[in-house]
Amino acid sequence: MHVKQVMHTRSRYTIGYLTGGIYTPKSGKSYNYRYRVKGQEYEATDNREKNMNTENGSRFLVEYDTLDPGVSTGHFAAAISDGMPDSPPNGWKTPPVPIPKIPSE
């Protein structure tokens, strides 16, 4: 948890793609996703958010650590439309779409 707290002090944003969901009794429903930073692809898992699109391939905002791009948070409810261009190789400095304040389910 501390790693993600530090990440927010030096984060950037990119586009993530939903790749599937998993259910565990302890954590509940989580979703797998992938994203790209500087040509390198990363995969991660995060908890479900209310009002998120659960369709595989759906696009959403990913916040990642600039010093360790493998550390990320999927903002699943912050949908990225298909019409929005790809993110820059180093990501955006500020989110290109609003991040909803939605509690996890």
C-alpha positions in Angstrom: 0.0 0.0 0.0 2.9 2.4 0.8 4.3 2.0 -2.7 1.0 3.2 -4.3 0.9 6.2 -1.8 4.4 7.3 -3.0 3.4 6.7 -6.6 0.8 9.5 -6.4 3.6 12.0 -5.7 5.3 11.3 -9.1 2.6 9.8 -11.3 1.6 10.1 -14.9 -1.4 8.8 -16.8 -1.9 6.5 -19.8 -4.7 4.4 -21.3 -5.4 0.9 -19.9 -7.3 -1.9 -21.6 -9.4 -4.4 -19.6 -8.3 -8.0 -20.2 -10.5 -10.0 -17.8 -11.9 -10.4 -14.3 -11.2 -12.7 -11.4 -13.1 -13.3 -8.2 -11.4 -14.2 -4.9 -13.3 -14.8 -1.6 -11.0 -12.4 0.3 -10.8 -9.5 -2.2 -14.0 -9.9 -4.2 -14.1 -9.0 -7.9 -10.9 -7.7 -9.4 -10.0 -6.9 -13.0 -6.8 -7.5 -15.0 -5.6 -4.8 -17.4 -2.6 -3.9 -19.6 -1.1 -0.6 -20.4 2.0 0.7 -22.3 4.7 3.2 -21.1 7.7 4.1 -23.3 7.0 1.2 -25.6 7.0 -1.3 -22.7 3.8 -3.2 -22.0 2.7 -3.8 -18.4 0.0 -5.9 -16.8 -1.7 -5.3 -13.4 -4.8 -6.2 -11.4 -7.0 -3.8 -9.4 -10.3 -3.9 -7.5 -13.6 -3.3 -9.3 -15.1 0.2 -9.3 -18.8 1.0 -9.4 -20.1 2.2 -12.8 -17.1 0.7 -14.7 -17.4 -0.9 -18.1 -16.6 -4.6 -17.5 -16.3 -5.5 -21.2 -12.9 -6.9 -22.2 -11.0 -4.3 -24.3 -12.7 -1.3 -22.7 -10.4 1.7 -22.2 -9.9 3.6 -19.0 -7.3 5.8 -17.3 -4.3 4.2 -15.6 -2.1 6.2 -13.2 1.5 4.9 -13.0 4.7 5.6 -11.1 7.2 7.5 -13.3 10.2 5.8 -11.5 8.6 2.3 -11.5 6.0 2.1 -14.3 5.0 -1.4 -13.2 3.3 0.2 -10.2 -0.1 1.4 -11.2 -3.7 2.1 -10.2 -6.5 1.4 -12.7 -9.2 4.1 -12.6 -11.8 1.9 -14.2 -14.7 4.3 -14.0 -12.6 7.0 -15.8 -13.5 5.8 -19.3 -11.4 6.8 -22.3 -13.5 7.1 -25.5 -12.4 5.4 -28.6 -12.1 8.8 -30.3 -9.4 10.0 -27.9 -5.9 9.6 -29.4 -3.3 7.4 -27.8 -1.4 8.7 -24.8 2.2 10.1 -25.4 5.0 7.5 -24.8 5.7 9.1 -21.4 2.0 9.5 -20.5 0.1 12.6 -19.6 1.2 14.8 -16.7 -2.5 15.4 -15.7 -5.5 13.2 -16.3 -7.1 13.9 -19.7 -10.5 13.0 -18.3 -12.0 13.5 -14.8 -11.3 10.8 -12.2 -14.7 10.0 -10.5 -14.6 9.8 -6.7 -16.3 6.4 -6.7 -15.8 3.9 -3.8 -14.8 0.4 -4.7 -17.5 -2.3 -4.5 
